Amino acid sequence: MHTYKLHLHKEAQGRFTVSVPSLPGCITYGENVDEAISMAKEAIELYLEELKERGEVIPDDNNVLEYSLIV
């Protein structure tokens, strides 16, 4: 099992863009937060399948710490 952090960005039209920083280019969209997360899960699964087929290392966020700083 792998752990991934998602970045959700609310667009002007109200939908959400989701990116997975540990998986470059893994980006998807959803009409709301729940749909965006569901779409991200699907995108991650497809991304990982491709990495496995290529025999590449599968990165994850198990050892990543995250902190938000307000300046």
C-alpha positions as CSV (number, residue, x, y, z in Angstrom):
1,M,0.0,0.0,0.0
2,H,1.3,3.5,-0.9
3,T,0.4,6.9,0.6
4,Y,0.1,10.0,-1.5
5,K,-0.5,13.6,-0.7
6,L,-3.0,15.4,-2.9
7,H,-3.0,19.1,-3.7
8,L,-6.5,20.4,-4.5
9,H,-6.8,23.8,-6.1
10,K,-10.3,25.4,-6.5
11,E,-10.7,26.9,-10.0
12,A,-12.6,30.0,-10.8
13,Q,-15.4,27.9,-12.3
14,G,-15.8,26.1,-9.0
15,R,-14.3,22.8,-10.0
16,F,-11.1,21.4,-8.5
17,T,-7.7,20.5,-10.0
18,V,-5.9,17.8,-8.2
19,S,-2.2,17.1,-8.5
20,V,0.0,14.4,-6.9
21,P,3.4,16.0,-6.2
22,S,5.2,12.6,-5.8
23,L,4.0,11.5,-9.2
24,P,5.0,14.1,-11.8
25,G,2.3,14.8,-14.4
26,C,-0.4,13.0,-12.4
27,I,-3.1,15.7,-12.6
28,T,-6.9,15.3,-12.8
29,Y,-10.1,17.3,-12.2
30,G,-13.4,17.0,-10.4
31,E,-16.6,19.1,-10.2
32,N,-16.4,19.0,-6.4
33,V,-13.9,17.8,-3.7
34,D,-15.3,14.3,-3.5
35,E,-15.2,13.8,-7.2
36,A,-11.7,15.3,-7.4
37,I,-10.4,12.8,-4.8
38,S,-12.1,9.9,-6.6
39,M,-10.6,10.9,-9.9
40,A,-7.2,11.3,-8.2
41,K,-7.4,7.7,-6.9
42,E,-8.1,6.4,-10.4
43,A,-5.3,8.5,-11.9
44,I,-2.9,7.3,-9.3
45,E,-3.8,3.6,-9.9
46,L,-3.3,4.1,-13.7
47,Y,0.0,5.9,-13.1
48,L,1.3,3.1,-10.8
49,E,0.3,0.4,-13.3
50,E,2.3,2.2,-15.9
51,L,5.4,2.4,-13.6
52,K,5.1,-1.3,-12.8
53,E,4.8,-2.2,-16.5
54,R,8.0,-0.3,-17.1
55,G,9.8,-1.8,-14.1
56,E,10.3,1.6,-12.6
57,V,10.5,2.4,-8.9
58,I,7.2,3.4,-7.3
59,P,7.6,6.5,-5.2
60,D,5.2,7.4,-2.3
61,D,4.8,9.8,0.5
62,N,5.2,7.4,3.4
63,N,8.3,9.2,4.7
64,V,7.3,12.8,3.7
65,L,6.4,15.4,6.3
66,E,4.3,18.3,5.4
67,Y,4.0,21.6,7.0
68,S,2.1,24.8,6.1
69,L,3.7,28.1,6.9
70,I,1.8,31.4,7.0
71,V,4.0,34.4,6.4
